[in-house]
């Protein structure tokens, strides 16, 4: 019996050493996700905005440090400033491509040129446009619903979500024939579709955390199991290290390219074992050298726009307040001027400006 017991102990020791050696050999893969949201066509650097030429440099540096890097944008990117609006979004698409972005989802303001123009931009762009909850009259996807990217041997499933409020936040003439389906129900379908195909599931969403929205990213995380990361936009929320809801990390960078978001995901044996988020602020990029090629391209845009930009349409000695936080919460002189202009131009009795 002593000999048998000794033999069993020896076998157990040998097996445990093999198990230990196997555990030591398990490789951890780290994936870095760089992200932006609600840049609203702020292409150029300023005191508070990083600018896409610097973002391009930061993306290149991140990819040199970790080749397993994805670059994503959460929408409201193709409209907002004259430097982009005058090209009806094309200049923004070109800048995203040059900076090294992989995918974006569609925000409500990305429809401001109309559905047909957005489809034209999608066709000319190397940056994939994702949305799983926009369907046409035949209940078919209008944009690519999801992709699976293999990064460092890890399969990453990314699907897009657009706020259902787009139907009322843009001119209805911009979205004829489109239905914006419930992001929660669509996400349940997406997770079911992706759970056996991908090791990591990312929702690239333009839903936001503002409770005035019909569906928020927080509600999504609470209702749907299996989403590892929600890269969010729409509410212009500053989440310095993300917000954890029901084992799902939600991240946002605020707006206008004031911050660049980084998420590090660690995976072992197909399982997410760690996830963390941080932001790099514009003030921390003072020493970053803008990418020369992208800087040169952005500089070529301005002369093309000069004929339109140099036309004087009005002069005022009074500051006109169009600050987002003001015009969305109270009366301002620019709001009044805009409403008065609309009333005068249409000879109406009353004019409203949202």
Secondary structure, 3 states (H helix, E strand, C coil): CHHHHHHHHHHHHHHHHHHHHHHHHCCEEEEEEEEECCCCCCCCCCCCCCCHHHHHHHHHHHHHHCCCEEEEECCCCCCCCHHHHCCCCHHHHHHHHHHCCCEEECCHHHHCCCHHHHHHHHHHCCCEEECCCEECCCCCECCECEEEEEECCEEEEEEEEECCCHHHHCCHHHCCCCEECCHHHHHHHHHHHHCCCCCEEEEEEECCCCCCCCCCHHHHHHHCCCCCEEECCCCCCECCCCEEECCEEEECECCCCCEEEEEEEEEECCEEEEEEEEEEEHHHHCCCCCCHHHHHHHHHHHHHHHHHHCCCCCCCCCCCCCCHHHHCCCCCHHHHHHHHHHHHHHCCCCCCCC
